[in-house]
Amino acid sequence: MLFIVKSYPLKTVAIKTLQQAFRRADSDQALVLIDDGVYYAQQTDSGLANIIGASENLRRSATSMFALQEDMALRGISNSVSQKLDHEAGSEHDTSSITPVSLDAFVALTDTFYPIVYL
């Protein structure tokens, strides 16, 4: 499942949706920050994961978090606030970190994960 977060701050319904999804975490999931949602990328201590109460679930699940580079640049958010991750198959990484991705990589994510949930 692919969650696309495009607003900041999130509305209560969106937070509850993410909480339920990450509590379950029975399949591969990804979360992409776009538009104003990229402001979550500059928060320290995994801000979005803490807001939805999923910090521990993200560490144990196969969930990856991304932020669209172009939207980060438009909002003056530096790529240095996010840690680059190695996403090769079988690699172990901290899934609570947010990885900047290009528009092409974002499109590839929409092809990889189904269904897509816009928040």
N, C-alpha and C positions, 0 to 999 in steps of 0.2 A: 504494500500500500504506500502511496506517495502523498504526503501532506505538504501542501503549499501554503505557507504563512505569508500573507501580503499586508497585514495591518499591524500597527503598533500604537497603543497597546492592544492586546487581544481582548475580544469581548468574552464575557462569561461562558457563553455557549461554546465558543471555540476552545477555551481552556478545558471545559468538561469533556469535549470530544477527544482532545489530545490525551487527557488523563485516562479515559477509558481505553483508548487504543494502546497506550504504552503500558498500562497495567496488564493487558492481555498479551501483547507482544509475542503471538504465536507464529508469526511469519516475518519474513524480511520486510523492513519498512525503511523509508527515508523521509526526511523532513527538509524542505528547501525554503529558505527565507528569500522573499523577493519584495519589491517595492519598499514600503515603510517597514516591513518585517525585518529587513536587514539591520535595523537598530538593535535587535537582540544580539547581533554578532559582537557588538562592542561592550556588552555587559560582562563583567568578570564573574568568575565562579559559576559558569554554565547557567547564566541568567534564565534562559527559556526553560531549561530542564528543571530548574528549581521552581519556577512559576507553575509549571504543570505537575510538579511533584514527581518527576520521573527520573531524577538523577541516578538512582540505583538501578532502575529498570533499564535505562539507556546503557549503562555499563555492562549489564548482563545480556542484553539482546543484540540482535543483528541490525540495529538501527544506526543509520548514518545521518549526520546533519550537515547541510550545505547552505551557502549564501551566494547569491548571484553577484559576481564581481562587478558587473556594470552598474547595478543598483548601489553597491557599496561605494563605488567611485563617485556616482552622482550625488551621494549624500555625505561625501567627505569622510567616509569610514575607511581607515587604512587596512590593507591586507595583513599588516603585521599584528592586528588584534586577534586574528585567527591563526591557529596552528595548522600548518600543512600536514596532511596525513597520507600515509601510504595505503592505497586502497586495493592492493593486489589480493587476489583470492588467498584465503588462509592466513592473512597477516593479522596480528593482534594489535589493536590500537584503542585509544580512549575514545569511545563513540560519543562522549559528551562534548567533544570539541567540534567546532564548526569549520568546515573546509570551504574556502572560496572556489566557485566554479564558473566557467565561462558559459555563455549562452548556448553554445553547442553541447556542452556537457549537461546542461539543464534539459535540453531537448532529449538527449540520450536517456536521462533519468525518467522522463515521461514515457519513453518506450519500454523501459525496464520494469517499472513498478506499476501495478494495476490493482485496484482502482485508484483514481486521483481524487483527493479531497481538498477543496479550496477553503481556506480559513482567513 
